Amino acid sequence: MGRSHKIQGVKVERIHHLLSDLARAYLLVCEFSEEVMNIR
């Protein structure tokens, strides 16, 4: 059993489907970093 998250993106207007808390934390770091232009 794991934890999954669905987060609406800020930089890229799409829903991100994440399968762990670590992936969620990294997405949030990337979303609010000024150096990141695109997230896939």
N, CA, C and O atoms as a DFTB+ gen file, in Angstrom:
160 C
 N C O
     1  1       0.845      -1.173       0.000
     2  2       0.000       0.000       0.000
     3  2       0.893       1.240       0.000
     4  3       1.919       1.290       0.679
     5  1       0.485       2.215      -0.762
     6  2       1.233       3.462      -0.830
     7  2       0.291       4.641      -0.769
     8  3      -0.920       4.484      -0.617
     9  1       0.850       5.794      -0.888
    10  2       0.044       7.019      -0.877
    11  2       0.162       7.665      -2.240
    12  3       1.264       7.789      -2.776
    13  1      -0.946       8.071      -2.800
    14  2      -0.931       8.755      -4.088
    15  2      -1.542      10.141      -3.930
    16  3      -2.329      10.395      -3.018
    17  1      -1.161      11.027      -4.837
    18  2      -1.632      12.403      -4.796
    19  2      -1.985      12.850      -6.197
    20  3      -1.362      12.417      -7.166
    21  1      -2.972      13.708      -6.312
    22  2      -3.302      14.397      -7.560
    23  2      -3.223      15.886      -7.257
    24  3      -3.977      16.401      -6.431
    25  1      -2.298      16.579      -7.934
    26  2      -2.063      17.988      -7.657
    27  2      -2.204      18.776      -8.943
    28  3      -1.638      18.414      -9.974
    29  1      -2.970      19.865      -8.874
    30  2      -3.099      20.765     -10.015
    31  2      -1.809      21.569     -10.132
    32  3      -1.382      22.200      -9.165
    33  1      -1.191      21.550     -11.300
    34  2       0.057      22.266     -11.508
    35  2      -0.136      23.771     -11.588
    36  3      -1.195      24.250     -11.992
    37  1       0.889      24.507     -11.203
    38  2       0.880      25.963     -11.269
    39  2       1.589      26.419     -12.537
    40  3       1.044      27.224     -13.292
    41  1       2.806      25.911     -12.782
    42  2       3.576      26.291     -13.972
    43  2       2.979      25.684     -15.226
    44  3       2.818      26.363     -16.240
    45  1       2.653      24.411     -15.155
    46  2       2.040      23.695     -16.269
    47  2       0.623      23.363     -15.831
    48  3       0.429      22.613     -14.875
    49  1      -0.347      23.902     -16.505
    50  2      -1.734      23.737     -16.058
    51  2      -2.259      22.358     -16.419
    52  3      -2.961      22.174     -17.414
    53  1      -1.900      21.401     -15.585
    54  2      -2.370      20.029     -15.735
    55  2      -2.367      19.362     -14.374
    56  3      -1.786      19.875     -13.417
    57  1      -3.012      18.231     -14.300
    58  2      -3.042      17.451     -13.062
    59  2      -1.822      16.529     -13.051
    60  3      -1.575      15.796     -14.009
    61  1      -1.067      16.577     -11.960
    62  2       0.086      15.688     -11.786
    63  2      -0.358      14.529     -10.899
    64  3      -0.874      14.747      -9.803
    65  1      -0.160      13.308     -11.365
    66  2      -0.480      12.097     -10.599
    67  2       0.821      11.587      -9.991
    68  3       1.735      11.190     -10.714
    69  1       0.904      11.598      -8.677
    70  2       2.128      11.212      -7.979
    71  2       1.859       9.991      -7.110
    72  3       0.771       9.836      -6.555
    73  1       2.861       9.131      -7.000
    74  2       2.670       7.862      -6.297
    75  2       3.361       7.792      -4.938
    76  3       3.322       6.754      -4.277
    77  1       3.997       8.896      -4.515
    78  2       4.645       8.868      -3.206
    79  2       4.724      10.273      -2.622
    80  3       4.540      11.266      -3.326
    81  1       4.999      10.336      -1.333
    82  2       5.174      11.618      -0.670
    83  2       6.458      12.296      -1.145
    84  3       6.515      13.522      -1.231
    85  1       7.486      11.507      -1.454
    86  2       8.748      12.060      -1.935
    87  2       8.561      12.721      -3.302
    88  3       9.091      13.806      -3.542
    89  1       7.815      12.076      -4.195
    90  2       7.535      12.667      -5.512
    91  2       6.721      13.950      -5.357
    92  3       6.938      14.908      -6.098
    93  1       5.801      13.982      -4.418
    94  2       4.997      15.193      -4.160
    95  2       5.879      16.325      -3.660
    96  3       5.742      17.464      -4.106
    97  1       6.777      16.020      -2.743
    98  2       7.670      17.049      -2.206
    99  2       8.568      17.610      -3.302
   100  3       8.788      18.820      -3.358
   101  1       9.093      16.746      -4.179
   102  2       9.957      17.213      -5.264
   103  2       9.174      18.050      -6.271
   104  3       9.693      19.042      -6.782
   105  1       7.941      17.665      -6.560
   106  2       7.107      18.464      -7.463
   107  2       6.885      19.861      -6.897
   108  3       6.973      20.844      -7.633
   109  1       6.602      19.964      -5.620
   110  2       6.379      21.270      -5.009
   111  2       7.639      22.134      -5.047
   112  3       7.550      23.346      -5.242
   113  1       8.808      21.523      -4.863
   114  2      10.065      22.266      -4.982
   115  2      10.228      22.787      -6.403
   116  3      10.605      23.942      -6.600
   117  1       9.950      21.952      -7.390
   118  2      10.069      22.353      -8.795
   119  2       9.035      23.408      -9.171
   120  3       9.343      24.328      -9.928
   121  1       7.829      23.291      -8.661
   122  2       6.772      24.252      -8.985
   123  2       7.147      25.667      -8.564
   124  3       6.822      26.624      -9.267
   125  1       7.814      25.813      -7.449
   126  2       8.085      27.138      -6.923
   127  2       9.529      27.595      -7.124
   128  3       9.932      28.638      -6.608
   129  1      10.308      26.811      -7.875
   130  2      11.662      27.220      -8.225
   131  2      11.620      28.087      -9.466
   132  3      10.954      27.745     -10.444
   133  1      12.322      29.202      -9.436
   134  2      12.335      30.106     -10.590
   135  2      13.201      29.562     -11.730
   136  3      13.076      30.024     -12.864
   137  1      14.069      28.598     -11.452
   138  2      14.953      28.034     -12.460
   139  2      14.257      26.990     -13.329
   140  3      14.726      26.704     -14.430
   141  1      13.159      26.420     -12.863
   142  2      12.452      25.375     -13.594
   143  2      11.440      26.030     -14.552
   144  3      10.628      26.861     -14.147
   145  1      11.513      25.631     -15.830
   146  2      10.619      26.209     -16.837
   147  2       9.450      25.284     -17.163
   148  3       8.347      25.762     -17.427
   149  1       9.672      23.964     -17.148
   150  2       8.649      23.009     -17.542
   151  2       8.773      21.760     -16.696
   152  3       9.876      21.378     -16.304
   153  1       7.657      21.124     -16.412
   154  2       7.639      19.895     -15.611
   155  2       6.915      18.836     -16.405
   156  3       5.801      19.057     -16.879
   157  1       7.544      17.684     -16.551
   158  2       6.913      16.556     -17.251
   159  2       6.924      15.341     -16.389
   160  3       6.438      14.288     -16.800
